[in-house]
């Protein structure tokens, strides 16, 4: 079948009986477009990086200089307090998972009926 249509098996595009003026190379216009696209992508990446750093830096400064930072750092980042409340966190997470599974089964049964 492949011998009936198109190029014979084992031949490459370079073996074609016609030529379009030699091997393909992009035009000057296409090279200019590629350069402009590359410059635009580089500029976008720099702007995104700088804006991310600015936002995160501003948030860090606001959080660290806020009035409640001292008590937050002593309770939230304390291992002893974290271990004390860990069972409550696990219980809440397990409850959320169970409710999600129940809701999914309910929705699946409701959709299968309709």
C-alpha positions as CSV (number, residue, x, y, z in Angstrom):
1,X,0.0,0.0,0.0
2,X,2.8,2.4,0.9
3,X,4.4,1.7,-2.5
4,X,1.2,2.7,-4.3
5,X,0.8,6.1,-2.6
6,X,3.5,8.6,-1.9
7,X,7.2,8.0,-1.6
8,X,8.7,4.5,-1.9
9,X,9.8,2.9,1.4
10,X,13.3,3.7,2.4
11,X,13.6,7.0,0.6
12,X,14.1,10.3,2.3
13,X,12.7,13.7,1.5
14,X,16.1,14.7,0.1
15,X,15.6,12.0,-2.6
16,X,12.6,13.8,-4.0
17,X,12.7,14.5,-7.8
18,X,12.0,18.1,-7.3
19,X,13.9,20.9,-5.5
20,X,12.7,24.0,-3.8
21,X,16.0,25.8,-4.2
22,X,18.2,23.7,-1.8
23,X,17.9,22.9,1.8
24,X,15.3,24.9,3.8
25,X,16.5,27.9,5.9
26,X,14.3,30.5,7.6
27,X,13.9,33.9,5.9
28,X,15.3,37.1,7.4
29,X,11.7,38.0,8.4
30,X,11.3,34.8,10.3
31,X,14.7,35.2,12.0
32,X,13.6,38.7,13.0
33,X,10.4,37.3,14.4
34,X,12.3,34.7,16.4
35,X,14.6,37.3,17.8
36,X,11.7,39.5,18.8
37,X,9.8,36.6,20.4
38,X,12.9,35.6,22.3
39,X,13.5,39.2,23.6
40,X,9.8,39.5,24.5
41,X,9.9,36.2,26.5
42,X,13.1,37.2,28.3
43,X,11.5,40.6,29.2
44,X,8.3,38.9,30.4
45,X,10.3,36.4,32.6
46,X,12.3,39.3,34.1
47,X,9.2,41.3,34.9
48,X,7.5,38.2,36.4
49,X,10.5,37.4,38.6
50,X,10.9,41.0,39.8
51,X,7.2,41.3,40.6
52,X,7.1,38.0,42.5
53,X,10.2,39.0,44.5
54,X,8.6,42.4,45.2
55,X,5.3,40.9,46.4
56,X,7.0,38.2,48.5
57,X,9.4,40.7,50.0
58,X,6.7,43.1,50.9
59,X,4.6,40.4,52.5
60,X,7.6,39.2,54.5
61,X,8.3,42.7,55.8
62,X,4.7,43.2,56.7
63,X,4.4,39.9,58.5
64,X,7.7,40.2,60.4
65,X,7.0,43.8,61.5
66,X,3.4,43.2,62.5
67,X,2.5,43.5,66.2
68,X,1.5,39.8,66.6
69,X,4.6,38.4,65.0
70,X,6.3,37.5,68.3
71,X,3.4,35.5,69.6
72,X,2.8,33.9,66.2
73,X,6.4,32.8,65.9
74,X,6.4,31.4,69.5
75,X,3.2,29.4,69.0
76,X,3.0,28.5,65.4
77,X,6.6,27.7,64.8
78,X,7.2,25.9,68.1
79,X,7.7,22.1,67.8
80,X,6.2,21.4,71.3
81,X,3.0,23.3,70.4
82,X,2.9,21.6,67.0
83,X,3.1,18.2,68.5
84,X,0.5,19.1,71.0
85,X,-2.1,20.0,68.4
86,X,-1.1,17.5,65.8
87,X,-3.8,14.9,66.8
88,X,-6.5,17.6,66.4
89,X,-5.2,18.5,63.0
90,X,-5.1,14.9,61.9
91,X,-8.7,14.4,63.1
92,X,-9.9,17.5,61.2
93,X,-8.1,16.4,58.0
94,X,-9.6,12.9,58.3
95,X,-13.0,14.3,58.8
96,X,-12.6,16.4,55.7
97,X,-11.5,13.4,53.6
98,X,-14.4,11.3,54.8
99,X,-16.9,14.1,54.0
100,X,-15.4,14.5,50.6
101,X,-15.7,10.8,49.8
102,X,-19.3,10.7,51.1
103,X,-20.1,13.7,48.9
104,X,-18.5,12.1,45.8
105,X,-20.5,8.9,46.3
106,X,-23.7,10.9,46.8
107,X,-23.1,12.9,43.7
108,X,-22.2,9.8,41.7
109,X,-25.3,8.0,42.7
110,X,-27.4,11.1,42.0
111,X,-26.0,11.5,38.5
112,X,-26.4,7.8,37.7
113,X,-30.1,8.0,38.6
114,X,-30.7,10.9,36.2
